[in-house]
């Protein structure tokens, strides 16, 4: 079973786009809302060294944000992570 974790906020259009993209791939996403829990924001920054959302992890691998996800998919990297 693949694990997809995404740090998000409620009003982020890139978060919405990333969730829709992953849903089209039939992947369930565990969403961690950094706008409602400051400790999660601190955790996200510590793990990624980034302050922007979304921050996406597939099977423990940090993909980055939405643009990074799409670029990785175009190069076949998302499928590789899902098979790993």
Secondary structure, 3 states (H helix, E strand, C coil): CCCEEEEECCCCHHHHHHHHHHHHCCCCEEEEECCCCHHHHHHHHHHHCCCCCCEEEECCEEEECHHHHHHHHHCCHHHHHHHC
